[in-house]
Amino acid sequence: MGRHKTLVVLISMQQEATPIIRALAMRSMKDPFGKVLRIKGFEKKIQNTRLIFIVQGIDPRFGVETVGTEAATLATQLAIQTFNPNLILNAGTAGAFASRGAKIADVYLSKGTCSFHGRRIPIPGYQEYGVGSYPLLNVSKLASRLGLKQGIISTGSSLDMTPSDKTQIEGSGATLKDMEAAAIAYVADLHRIPMFAVKAVTDLLDSKTPTSEAFLKNFKRATEALQKHLISVLHVCATSPLSAFSRRT
Ligand code: ADE
């Protein structure tokens, strides 16, 4: 039992979210933040938990999914303002290093802090600000309970990776590379709301196959794996007491 709580899951692509929304038979919310932004919302009650999925939506100018940090920041702030969640999750896909044990369609929980790569501001104080290193919820017990791997996530604005990005990402100890987690962690940290991420691997960062080709080839398999494991993660989160979400890294 325990107190009522609200759990917000931020997902950048509708195609990542749809299998889970269907499996959980979630109800669609009508334009949760107005028509202009096209951000989508879906909800469902699980015991005492209000579960809300926020999907970043389609860009009105370019007609593609609004992947990336800008839309993630916007959606996170609006979701916090509107729904006052006790816990935030970021679910989606990521690239990962095979050299750190990753395989296609592996599902990882986040670990440690979440940083940005590719943000170079070589002025005292600003370099650290650019990198971020935002705290995340410690979910090591959840990972062991569900038999999921854990990895550090590094966030940037590109699907591929320059040699300098690679050096920075490897140097941060990251196993995973995505385009949203640190932006969401930034806003969650401003509001002191615990957050963690669940990421399924679509491409191997140290493979010779171009990232975009691997991403498109493996996307369906990865989102199926994400669906299966995210449902278990959500079930544990929805049925755990609020106190389980207060310890951050
Ligand atoms: N999402 C899936 N694969 C990715 C990659 N290689 N980089 C950033 N975001 C991703």
Residues whose N, C-alpha, C, O or C-beta is under 5 A from the ligand:
A	BS01	ADE	T93 A94 G95 S158 L159 K177 D178 M179 T202 D203 T211
